[in-house]
Amino acid sequence: MTEDKQPVDTRDDIKLSNAQIAWRAAQDIEDGAYVNLGIGFPEMVARYQPDSRQAIFHTENGILDFGEPPAEGEEDWDLINAGKKAVTLKPGAAFFHHADSFAMVRGGHLDVAILGAYQVAQNGDLANWRVGSKGVPAVGGAMDLVHGAKQVFVITEHMTKKGEPKLVDACSFPLTGVGCITRVYTSHAVIDIVDGKFVVREKLADMTMDELQAMTGAPLHIDGAVADLVVPEL
């Protein structure tokens, strides 16, 4: 967002919750896919896998195929994910060295990485690690994930708390990766990045394309019918 623009209506009255955004992203993960979930909000995606499909979740600190969080009071703090949250193990789960974990990432063995974002540019650039003096103070493993995974999804609010677009013409924050994002799930829409353009696949039924465009910092495009973004109450 440029300095001469004023914040626009964020349509908070109809936006999806974080849980609903995570649910929608989970529906697109194929059965048996190897998936890395970013720290924080993206970790919610693991809760909403369809019963007929189960991903194999990878964590950067060296676990493959971890399961549900343990019940409160039953945590084993030797079993944690990259976000330092307690996890359980599924039958056949594996442990490995941190370096081997990144060899899996850099070797192209992950099908999907799902990350949060401060900004996503229309050409697929991602900025997700720092805003001035705030935010994660180093890019960390995200820079490996965005170029090692076969597909990279972002889950995010469509706009910031200040009413500024998070989907932009070009990122103004430090980049995590260049041309790496394939799909964005926001609080208002599902948007693919195709040939350097934002292409709307789904949007909330109660908002118009003009309203969605007003919330977006780059042109939106349509390629065929735009479906209604339908999610359960969570």
C-alpha positions, 0 to 999 in steps of 0.5 A: 500500500502506498502512502497516499492511499487511505485504508479501506473497509476490511469487511470484518463483518463477513470475514473467515476466522483463522480456523476456517481459513486453515480448514479451507487450506487443509481440503486441498492437501492430497492423501499421503502428501508430505507437508511442512506447516509454518510456525504459528497460524499454519500449524492449525491446518493439521487439525482439519484434514478430511477423514479420507485423506491423511498428510504426512507432516514434517517438522524442521527440527527432525520428525516425520509423521507426527500426530495430534497435540497431546492432552493437557498434562500429558505432554512429553517435552522431548517431542516438540515441533519447530514451534516448540509445541508438544506433539504425538507420534503416529505409527512409523514416525521417524526422527532424524538430524536437523541437517537431514531434515533440511536435506529433505526440504532442499532435495525437493521431497516435500509436496507442500509447505504452508506459511503465514505472510506479511505480504504476498506480491502478484508475481509470487514473492513472499515477505513473512519474517520481519516488519521493522523492529517487530516480527521474527528477527531472522528468515530461518528455514522459511527461505528453504521451504519456499524453494524446496517444496513443490507447492507453497501455500499462504494462509493469512488475513486479507488485510492488516489490522490497519486496513492495508492490503497484504496482497500487493503489487510488489513487496515492500518488506524483506523477501523470504522468497522470490516467485515462490507462492502458488496459492493464497487462502485469505479471510475473504478469498482463495487466490492463485498466482498464475503468470504473475497475476492474482487469479480469484478462484473462490470468494465469500458469496456476500461480497462483490468482486469490486469489494474484494478488489478494493481490499487488494493492493494489485489487480485481481483477475478472473479465469472462468467461474469464481466459486463461493468460498464455503466453510463450516462453522468452527 
